[in-house]
Every structure is written in structure tokens, then in C-alpha cells.
Amino acid sequence: MDKFSKTLTITGKEQNAVNEKVDALTVLASKLSTKELKKLAHVVANDPVKTALAKKYLGV
């Protein structure tokens, strides 16, 4: 599979927190398909009930 790079800005209180976000996003991008990522983003952006349930299930 080809590799591409993209520049993006992620906000956080500390560099360590931003690094952790990038690491988590990298795992999601490598394990989920484009369709799955788009659906996940849609749910997080538009369905607070499902997002709250997922957070509760994850213990966060």
C-alpha cells in the first residue's frame, strides 16, 4: 500500500497530549477502512447519544 503524508494541526494543552491523540488517530486509520472512519466521524459529529453510549462502554 502506498504511503502519503498530510500536514494537520491538532490542539492540546501539552505536547504529550497531542502526541497521544496522533498515536490514537494513527491506530484508527490503520485498523479501520475509509468507509468505517467516515461513519465513525459522522456518528461522533452528529449523534451525541451514540457517542455518549460508546464513551460509557469504553469507560471514558
Backbone hydrogen bonds, N-H to C=O, Kabsch-Sander energy under -0.5 kcal/mol:
donor,donor_aa,acceptor,acceptor_aa,energy
18,V,14,E,-1.9
19,N,15,Q,-2.6
20,E,16,N,-2.2
21,K,17,A,-1.9
22,V,18,V,-2.5
23,D,19,N,-2.5
24,A,20,E,-2.3
25,L,21,K,-2.8
26,T,22,V,-2.4
27,V,23,D,-1.9
28,L,24,A,-2.3
29,A,25,L,-2.7
30,S,26,T,-1.9
31,K,27,V,-1.8
32,L,28,L,-2.3
37,L,33,S,-2.6
38,K,34,T,-2.6
39,K,35,K,-2.1
40,L,36,E,-2.5
41,A,37,L,-2.7
42,H,38,K,-2.2
43,V,39,K,-2.5
44,V,40,L,-2.6
45,A,41,A,-2.4
46,N,42,H,-2.2
47,D,43,V,-2.6
51,T,47,D,-2.2
52,A,48,P,-2.5
53,L,49,V,-2.3
54,A,50,K,-2.4
55,K,51,T,-2.4
56,K,52,A,-2.4
57,Y,53,L,-2.5
58,L,54,A,-2.3
59,G,55,K,-1.0
59,G,56,K,-0.5
60,V,55,K,-2.7
